[in-house]
């Protein structure tokens, strides 16, 4: 059930957010608004070491990488009356990427924080999670190699106390570890993986585009 603004604020306060942060997320009634909100954050360059910031800490620092943006998006969806679901995509010789899932009717879409041009928002047109994950395949790369290999089942953050990912003052490594170790499905067979074509010079040129330089 979708909630009105006051209901969203109240829910945000109930999960531990301060009045200002609850109001900020409550002003985002749908996935499109949430995507624009997290896209406006600077990329978290982790200058002082790896982080996995909670919703509260991400809003305070106003920067995020993928899982931090995914936490914020999940909290905003939850406040709006939708389940806070993440999906982890694992890669060979590359970083994982975490997205926030949502559904429109029978189809899946994704909210995604990325500094690259490719691994971003997906409209809710994908009938299965495999279809959604495969939409990232061609552009999920490290240099000239296509690296995406697996995707996870939906990861419901309601399994965890909000203190672990909404208001945690420290990095949320327990949540990240649980997501990484959860069930994943392969996207390619070993033979398909060995036969992948490397990216060409035009693709390599496009891959240099960054939102925040």
C-alpha positions as CSV (number, residue, x, y, z in Angstrom):
1,X,0.0,0.0,0.0
2,X,1.4,3.4,-1.0
3,X,1.6,6.0,1.7
4,X,0.9,9.8,1.7
5,X,3.6,12.3,2.6
6,X,2.8,12.5,6.3
7,X,2.6,8.7,6.6
8,X,6.0,8.5,4.9
9,X,7.5,10.9,7.3
10,X,6.1,9.1,10.3
11,X,7.4,5.8,8.9
12,X,10.8,7.3,8.4
13,X,10.9,8.5,12.0
14,X,9.8,5.1,13.2
15,X,12.8,3.4,11.5
16,X,15.1,5.9,13.2
17,X,15.6,8.8,10.8
18,X,15.8,12.3,12.2
19,X,12.9,14.7,11.1
20,X,15.0,16.3,8.4
21,X,16.1,13.0,6.8
22,X,12.7,11.5,7.1
23,X,11.2,14.5,5.3
24,X,13.8,14.4,2.6
25,X,13.1,10.8,1.7
26,X,9.3,11.3,2.2
27,X,9.4,13.9,-0.6
28,X,10.3,11.1,-3.0
29,X,7.0,9.3,-3.8
30,X,8.2,6.9,-6.5
31,X,11.3,5.1,-7.9
32,X,12.0,7.8,-10.6
33,X,12.2,10.5,-7.9
34,X,14.4,8.3,-5.7
35,X,16.7,7.6,-8.6
36,X,17.2,11.3,-9.3
37,X,17.8,11.9,-5.6
38,X,20.7,9.4,-5.3
39,X,22.1,10.3,-8.7
40,X,22.6,13.8,-7.4
41,X,25.0,12.6,-4.6
42,X,28.7,12.9,-5.3
43,X,30.4,9.6,-5.8
44,X,32.0,8.3,-2.7
45,X,35.7,8.0,-3.5
46,X,36.5,6.3,-0.2
47,X,39.6,8.5,0.3
48,X,40.1,7.2,3.9
49,X,39.4,3.6,3.1
50,X,36.5,1.3,2.2
51,X,33.1,2.2,3.5
52,X,29.6,0.8,3.5
53,X,27.6,3.8,4.9
54,X,24.2,3.5,6.4
55,X,21.2,5.6,5.1
56,X,21.8,8.1,7.9
57,X,25.5,8.4,7.2
58,X,25.1,8.6,3.5
59,X,22.6,11.5,3.8
60,X,25.0,13.2,6.2
61,X,28.0,13.0,4.0
62,X,26.0,13.5,0.7
63,X,28.1,11.0,-1.2
64,X,27.6,7.3,-2.1
65,X,28.8,4.4,-4.1
66,X,26.4,1.6,-5.2
67,X,25.5,-0.2,-2.0
68,X,25.2,3.1,-0.1
69,X,22.9,4.5,-2.7
70,X,21.0,1.2,-2.7
71,X,20.4,1.5,1.1
72,X,19.0,5.0,0.7
73,X,16.8,4.0,-2.2
74,X,15.5,0.9,-0.3
75,X,14.6,3.0,2.7
76,X,12.8,5.5,0.5
77,X,10.8,2.8,-1.2
78,X,10.0,1.2,2.2
79,X,8.7,4.5,3.4
80,X,6.6,4.8,0.3
81,X,5.0,1.4,1.0
82,X,7.2,-0.8,-1.2
83,X,9.5,-3.6,0.0
84,X,13.2,-2.7,0.5
85,X,14.8,-5.2,-1.8
86,X,18.4,-5.3,-3.1
87,X,20.1,-7.4,-5.7
88,X,23.8,-8.1,-5.8
89,X,25.6,-8.7,-9.1
90,X,29.0,-10.4,-8.9
91,X,31.8,-10.1,-11.4
92,X,35.0,-11.9,-12.4
93,X,38.0,-9.7,-11.7
94,X,35.8,-6.7,-11.0
95,X,33.7,-5.1,-8.3
96,X,30.2,-6.3,-7.4
97,X,27.4,-3.9,-8.1
98,X,24.3,-3.6,-5.9
99,X,21.0,-2.3,-7.1
100,X,17.6,-1.6,-5.5
101,X,14.7,-3.6,-6.9
102,X,11.1,-2.4,-7.5
103,X,8.1,-3.8,-9.4
104,X,5.5,-2.2,-11.6
105,X,2.8,-4.7,-12.2
106,X,4.5,-8.0,-13.1
107,X,7.8,-6.5,-14.2
108,X,11.0,-5.6,-12.4
109,X,13.0,-2.3,-12.6
110,X,16.1,-1.1,-10.7
111,X,17.4,2.0,-9.0
112,X,21.2,2.2,-9.2
113,X,23.9,4.5,-8.1
114,X,26.9,4.5,-10.5
115,X,29.6,6.9,-11.6
116,X,29.6,5.2,-15.0
117,X,27.3,5.8,-17.8
118,X,26.1,2.1,-18.0
119,X,25.2,0.6,-14.6
120,X,22.3,2.9,-13.8
121,X,18.5,3.0,-13.7
122,X,16.4,0.3,-15.4
123,X,12.8,0.9,-16.3
124,X,10.3,-1.7,-15.0
125,X,10.0,-3.7,-18.2
126,X,11.9,-6.9,-17.2
127,X,9.7,-10.0,-16.6
128,X,12.3,-11.8,-14.6
129,X,15.3,-10.9,-12.4
130,X,17.5,-12.8,-14.9
131,X,16.3,-10.5,-17.7
132,X,17.0,-7.5,-15.5
133,X,20.5,-8.7,-14.6
134,X,21.3,-9.5,-18.3
135,X,20.4,-5.9,-19.2
136,X,23.7,-4.9,-17.4
137,X,25.8,-7.7,-19.0
138,X,27.3,-6.0,-22.1
139,X,28.4,-2.9,-20.4
140,X,29.5,-4.4,-17.1
141,X,33.2,-4.3,-17.9
142,X,36.7,-4.0,-16.6
143,X,38.8,-2.4,-19.4
144,X,38.0,-4.5,-22.5
145,X,36.6,-7.5,-20.6
146,X,32.9,-8.3,-19.9
147,X,32.9,-9.3,-16.3
148,X,29.4,-9.9,-15.0
149,X,28.8,-13.5,-13.9
150,X,26.0,-13.9,-11.3
151,X,23.0,-12.2,-9.8
152,X,21.4,-12.8,-6.4
153,X,17.9,-13.5,-5.3
154,X,16.0,-10.5,-3.9
155,X,17.6,-9.5,-0.6
156,X,15.0,-8.2,1.8
157,X,16.4,-5.6,4.2
158,X,13.4,-6.2,6.5
159,X,15.2,-9.3,7.7
160,X,17.7,-7.0,9.6
161,X,17.2,-4.5,12.4
162,X,17.1,-0.9,11.1
163,X,20.0,-0.1,13.4
164,X,22.1,-2.3,11.1
165,X,21.6,-0.3,7.9
166,X,19.4,2.8,8.4
167,X,21.0,4.4,11.5
168,X,24.3,2.5,11.9
169,X,27.1,5.0,12.8
170,X,29.7,2.5,11.5
171,X,30.0,0.8,8.1
172,X,27.4,-1.8,7.5
173,X,29.8,-4.7,6.7
174,X,27.4,-7.3,8.2
175,X,24.7,-6.5,5.7
176,X,27.2,-6.4,2.8
177,X,28.6,-9.8,3.9
178,X,25.2,-11.3,4.1
179,X,24.3,-10.0,0.6
180,X,27.5,-11.2,-0.9
181,X,27.2,-14.7,0.6
182,X,23.5,-15.1,-0.2
183,X,22.2,-17.3,-3.1
184,X,23.4,-16.2,-6.5
185,X,22.6,-17.6,-10.0
186,X,25.0,-17.9,-12.9
187,X,24.4,-15.9,-16.0
188,X,26.9,-17.7,-18.3
189,X,28.2,-21.2,-18.7
190,X,31.9,-21.7,-18.5
191,X,32.1,-22.2,-22.3
192,X,30.2,-18.9,-22.9
193,X,32.4,-17.1,-20.5
194,X,35.5,-18.3,-22.4
195,X,34.1,-17.3,-25.7
196,X,33.2,-13.6,-24.9
197,X,34.5,-11.0,-27.4
198,X,36.6,-8.2,-26.0
199,X,35.2,-4.7,-26.3
200,X,36.2,-2.6,-29.3
201,X,37.9,0.8,-29.3
202,X,34.6,2.8,-29.6
203,X,33.2,1.0,-26.6
204,X,36.4,1.6,-24.7
205,X,36.2,5.3,-25.5
206,X,32.6,5.5,-24.3
207,X,33.5,3.7,-21.1
208,X,35.7,6.7,-20.0
209,X,32.6,8.8,-19.4
210,X,32.1,9.6,-15.7
211,X,29.4,11.6,-14.0
212,X,31.7,12.9,-11.2
213,X,35.3,13.3,-12.3
